[in-house]
Amino acid sequence: MDKFRLGEGLIEIENNFNIRKIYIELTNMCNFSCKMCYRNKFREKQGMMSETVLDKLLAEMKEMPDLQTVVIGGMGEPLLHKDIKRVIKYIKEEIGAEVVLPTNGFFLDKYIDFMVETEVNKIVLSDDFTEVGHFSDKLIHKLVKKIVKKRDMEQKGIPVVSVEMVITKDSIDKIDIAAKELIDIGVSEFIISNLLPIEQEYDHLKLYPTDNAKYLEKFIHIARGKAHLILPYFNLKTERACNFVNNRSVVIRWDGAVAPCYRLLHDSTEIVLGREKQIIAKIFGNINEMTLYEIWNSRDFKWFRFTVQNALYPSCLDCDFNDVCEFVKTTENDCWGNNGSCGDCLWSRNIIICP
């Protein structure tokens, strides 16, 4: 148990292993170099998760009593990793957790039979309609049809086919027709996210902040009742919530480093409402040196999760001084004394969304 002084109160947080969701980054490498991708701004080397790290992680995951979902994703293309089949099979057969696989789809064709037979729960395909996104959606249509055909042949209800779209001023008028076509061939979920620019030259493409709530009206009319919709906000609301922390999630980087979320997984750069911001990875330990149980229950990680869950951090996005403040230039610290700042996080405002 750890104790923390908060004003006149005393906070006690007991040790636990109540992780419900794990994001595994098998690699931060990708076969594409999309202009919008955060990878273009990484300030660290690329690599693949080693067999040693992977085996240690899988063994610990088997001991987690509350583990429900494993997302095999991260900031790279998971199907590039040589052990992808072994990982999926172990999670399904030995751990019994749900498996979610985000992918750009390029290598998916040869894995479809395996994905259906091992009952991967969800495949999330990236489908964009902008010059800074992925390639043509023709391949996506081909893959969806093949997944659904194999799934029906095996008389299985999974994998659920989900499509993630990043919307911009260039693409917003194209998603309505795309949604109808995708629903007709078997897509049952859409994850819509705004663009988080990594270069100033792309900042003009973002659709936020605005009070115009009509961007997705036609899309919603087409898809409502036919698919599960995960939709973004387009303006800043009072509520702040971290899906990673609230879902008791943890992210394992390809090199074994443990982070609280995708945003703080790598050193990178992003453009937040026109301001350039340096992202400093917030790493609480490495499973090469400690157990995941020890890292999860470290004093710093406990306090980080508590402060985020209770919004004990500044609201930099709508602060009157964010144009002159030094703290907002990086995520290293904030004006409330937090180490690892979430005050400028567009995920917490539901403007940016990830699977």
C-alpha positions in Angstrom: 0.0 0.0 0.0 1.1 3.5 -0.8 0.0 6.7 1.0 -0.3 10.1 -0.6 -1.0 13.5 1.0 -3.6 15.5 -1.0 -4.3 18.9 0.7 -5.6 18.0 4.2 -6.5 14.5 3.1 -4.6 11.2 3.0 -5.0 8.9 0.0 -4.3 5.2 0.4 -3.9 3.0 -2.7 -3.4 -0.7 -2.2 -1.4 -3.0 -4.5 -3.4 -4.9 -7.0 -3.1 -6.6 -10.4 -6.5 -5.5 -11.8 -5.4 -4.7 -15.3 -8.4 -5.2 -17.6 -6.8 -4.3 -21.0 -3.3 -4.6 -22.4 -2.1 -2.9 -25.6 0.9 -4.8 -27.0 3.2 -3.0 -29.5 4.9 -5.9 -31.3 6.7 -3.4 -33.4 6.9 0.3 -34.1 7.8 -0.4 -37.7 5.4 -0.1 -40.6 5.3 -0.9 -44.3 3.8 2.5 -45.0 5.0 6.1 -44.4 1.7 8.0 -44.2 2.1 11.8 -44.0 -0.2 12.0 -41.0 1.4 9.2 -39.0 3.0 10.0 -35.6 5.8 7.6 -36.5 7.3 10.3 -38.8 8.1 12.3 -35.6 9.5 9.5 -33.4 12.9 10.4 -31.9 14.0 6.8 -31.2 15.0 3.7 -33.0 12.7 1.2 -34.6 12.5 -2.5 -33.7 10.6 -5.7 -33.1 9.6 -7.1 -29.7 12.1 -9.9 -28.9 11.1 -13.4 -28.0 12.5 -12.9 -24.5 10.3 -9.9 -23.8 7.3 -11.5 -25.5 7.5 -14.8 -23.5 7.9 -12.9 -20.2 4.9 -10.7 -21.0 2.7 -13.6 -22.0 3.5 -15.5 -18.9 2.6 -12.6 -16.7 -0.6 -12.0 -18.6 -1.7 -15.5 -17.8 -1.6 -14.5 -14.0 -3.8 -11.4 -14.4 -7.2 -12.3 -12.8 -9.1 -9.3 -14.4 -7.6 -9.3 -17.9 -10.4 -9.1 -20.5 -9.0 -7.6 -23.7 -5.6 -7.6 -25.5 -5.1 -5.1 -28.3 -2.2 -6.2 -30.6 -1.5 -2.7 -32.0 0.8 0.1 -30.9 2.2 2.5 -33.4 3.4 0.0 -35.9 1.9 -2.7 -38.2 1.5 -5.9 -36.0 1.4 -8.2 -39.0 5.1 -7.5 -39.6 6.0 -9.5 -36.5 7.1 -13.1 -37.1 5.3 -14.3 -34.0 1.9 -12.8 -34.6 0.2 -16.2 -35.0 1.8 -17.6 -31.8 0.8 -14.5 -29.8 -2.8 -14.6 -30.9 -3.1 -18.4 -30.4 -1.6 -18.1 -26.9 -3.9 -15.3 -25.8 -7.0 -17.1 -27.1 -6.2 -20.6 -25.9 -4.1 -20.1 -22.7 -5.4 -16.8 -21.4 -8.9 -16.7 -22.8 -8.9 -13.0 -23.4 -10.5 -11.1 -26.3 -8.1 -10.2 -29.1 -8.5 -6.9 -31.1 -6.2 -6.5 -34.1 -5.8 -3.0 -35.7 -4.1 -3.2 -39.1 -3.6 -1.3 -42.3 -4.6 -4.4 -44.0 -1.8 -4.8 -46.5 -0.6 -8.2 -45.1 -4.0 -9.4 -43.8 -5.2 -11.5 -46.7 -2.9 -14.5 -45.9 -4.0 -14.4 -42.3 -7.7 -14.3 -42.7 -8.3 -18.0 -42.4 -6.2 -18.1 -39.3 -8.0 -15.1 -37.7 -11.4 -16.6 -38.2 -10.4 -20.1 -37.1 -8.7 -18.9 -33.9 -11.7 -16.6 -33.3 -10.0 -13.2 -33.1 -12.7 -11.0 -31.7 -12.3 -7.9 -33.8 -10.2 -6.7 -36.7 -9.9 -2.9 -37.1 -9.0 -1.8 -40.6 -7.7 1.7 -41.3 -9.6 3.4 -44.2 -8.9 7.0 -45.0 -9.9 9.4 -47.8 -7.2 12.0 -47.6 -3.7 12.6 -49.1 -2.1 12.3 -45.7 -3.7 8.9 -44.9 -3.6 5.4 -46.1 -3.9 4.0 -49.6 -7.1 3.3 -51.7 -10.1 1.7 -49.9 -10.4 -0.9 -52.7 -8.2 -3.3 -50.8 -10.4 -2.7 -47.6 -13.5 -3.8 -49.5 -11.8 -6.9 -50.8 -10.6 -7.8 -47.3 -13.9 -7.2 -45.6 -15.7 -9.4 -48.1 -13.2 -12.2 -47.6 -13.4 -12.0 -43.8 -17.2 -12.1 -43.9 -17.3 -15.0 -46.4 -14.9 -17.1 -44.3 -16.7 -16.2 -41.1 -20.1 -17.2 -42.5 -18.6 -20.4 -43.9 -17.3 -21.3 -40.4 -20.7 -20.2 -39.0 -19.0 -17.9 -36.5 -20.0 -14.4 -35.4 -16.4 -13.2 -35.1 -14.2 -11.5 -36.0 -16.3 -8.3 -35.9 -15.1 -6.1 -38.8 -14.5 -2.5 -37.6 -13.3 0.4 -39.8 -11.3 3.3 -38.4 -11.4 6.6 -40.3 -9.5 9.8 -39.7 -11.6 12.7 -40.9 -10.4 16.1 -42.3 -11.8 19.0 -44.3 -10.6 17.1 -47.4 -12.4 13.8 -46.5 -15.5 14.6 -44.5 -17.7 14.7 -47.6 -16.6 11.2 -48.6 -17.4 9.1 -45.6 -21.2 9.0 -46.1 -21.0 6.9 -49.3 -18.1 4.9 -47.9 -20.1 4.0 -44.8 -23.1 2.7 -46.9 -20.8 0.6 -49.1 -19.0 -0.8 -46.1 -22.1 -1.6 -44.1 -23.5 -3.4 -47.2 -20.5 -5.8 -47.3 -20.4 -6.6 -43.6 -18.7 -3.8 -41.6 -20.5 -3.5 -38.2 -18.5 -0.8 -36.4 -17.0 2.6 -37.3 -14.4 4.4 -35.2 -14.2 8.0 -36.4 -11.4 10.2 -35.2 -10.3 13.8 -35.9 -6.8 14.4 -37.3 -4.0 15.2 -34.9 -1.5 17.0 -37.1 2.2 16.4 -36.8 3.2 19.3 -39.1 2.0 22.8 -39.2 1.3 22.4 -42.9 -1.5 20.0 -42.1 -3.1 22.0 -39.3 -5.6 23.6 -41.6 -7.1 20.2 -42.4 -8.5 19.6 -38.9 -12.2 20.1 -38.3 -12.0 21.3 -34.7 -12.6 23.3 -32.6 -16.0 24.3 -33.8 -19.6 24.5 -32.5 -20.8 23.0 -35.8 -22.2 19.6 -34.8 -23.4 18.8 -38.3 -20.3 17.3 -39.8 -21.5 13.7 -39.1 -25.3 14.1 -39.4 -25.6 12.3 -42.7 -23.1 9.7 -41.7 -25.0 9.0 -38.5 -28.3 8.8 -40.4 -26.9 6.2 -42.8 -25.1 4.1 -40.1 -27.4 4.3 -37.1 -29.0 1.0 -36.2 -26.7 -0.8 -38.7 -23.3 -0.4 -37.1 -21.8 0.5 -33.7 -20.6 4.1 -33.9 -17.7 5.5 -31.9 -17.7 9.2 -32.7 -15.5 12.3 -31.7 -16.4 15.7 -30.4 -15.5 18.8 -32.4 -15.3 21.3 -29.5 -13.9 21.4 -26.0 -16.3 20.2 -23.3 -15.8 20.4 -19.6 -15.6 16.7 -19.1 -12.2 15.1 -19.3 -11.8 11.3 -19.3 -8.9 9.0 -20.2 -10.2 5.7 -21.7 -6.8 4.1 -21.0 -6.9 4.8 -17.3 -10.6 4.4 -16.8 -10.5 1.0 -18.5 -7.5 0.0 -16.3 -5.2 -0.3 -19.4 -1.5 -0.5 -19.8 0.7 -0.3 -23.0 3.8 -2.4 -23.6 6.2 -0.9 -26.1 8.1 -3.2 -28.4 11.3 -2.9 -26.2 9.5 -3.8 -23.0 8.9 -0.3 -21.8 5.6 0.2 -19.9 3.5 3.4 -20.6 0.0 4.5 -19.6 -1.3 5.2 -23.0 -0.5 5.5 -26.7 0.2 9.3 -26.6 3.0 8.9 -24.0 4.5 5.7 -25.5 7.1 7.4 -27.8 9.0 10.7 -27.9 7.4 12.6 -30.8 5.9 15.9 -31.9 2.3 16.9 -32.4 0.4 20.1 -33.3 -2.2 21.0 -30.6 -4.6 23.7 -31.8 -1.8 25.3 -33.8 0.9 24.9 -31.1 3.9 22.6 -31.6 4.3 20.3 -28.7 7.1 17.9 -27.8 5.8 14.6 -26.5 8.1 13.0 -23.9 7.5 9.3 -23.4 6.2 8.5 -19.9 7.8 5.2 -19.0 7.2 3.6 -15.6 9.5 0.7 -16.0 10.6 -2.1 -18.3 9.6 -5.7 -18.1 13.2 -6.6 -18.9 14.1 -5.4 -15.5 10.9 -5.6 -13.4 7.7 -7.6 -13.4 4.6 -6.0 -14.8 3.1 -6.4 -11.4 5.9 -4.4 -9.8 5.6 -1.7 -12.4 1.8 -1.4 -12.2 2.1 -1.1 -8.4 5.0 1.4 -8.4 4.3 4.5 -6.4 4.7 6.8 -9.4 2.4 4.8 -11.7 -0.3 4.5 -8.9 -0.3 8.3 -8.4 -0.3 9.0 -12.2 -3.4 6.9 -12.6 -5.1 8.5 -9.6 -4.4 12.0 -10.8 -5.6 11.3 -14.3 -8.8 9.5 -13.3 -9.7 12.3 -11.0 -8.6 15.1 -13.4 -6.1 16.5 -11.1 -4.2 18.3 -13.8 -4.6 21.6 -15.6 -6.8 22.2 -18.6 -4.2 23.6 -20.9 -6.4 23.4 -24.1 -8.7 26.3 -22.9 -6.3 28.1 -20.7 -5.9 31.9 -21.3 -2.2 31.6 -21.0 -1.4 28.7 -23.3 0.1 31.0 -25.9 2.8 32.2 -23.6 3.2 29.3 -21.1 6.4 27.3 -21.2 4.8 24.2 -19.7 2.6 23.6 -22.7 5.6 23.2 -25.0 6.2 19.6 -23.8 4.5 16.9 -21.8 7.3 16.6 -19.3 5.7 18.7 -16.5 2.7 20.9 -15.9 2.0 24.0 -13.7 0.3 21.8 -11.1 3.5 19.9 -10.5 2.7 16.7 -12.3 5.5 14.9 -14.1 4.0 13.6 -17.3 1.3 16.2 -18.3 -2.1 15.3 -19.8 -3.4 18.9 -19.8 -3.1 19.3 -23.5 -4.5 15.8 -24.4 -7.1 15.8 -27.1 -7.9 12.1 -26.4 -9.1 13.1 -23.0 -11.6 15.5 -24.7 -12.8 12.8 -27.1 -11.6 14.8 -30.1 -9.0 12.2 -31.0 -9.9 8.5 -30.7 -8.0 5.2 -31.1 -9.2 1.6 -30.9 
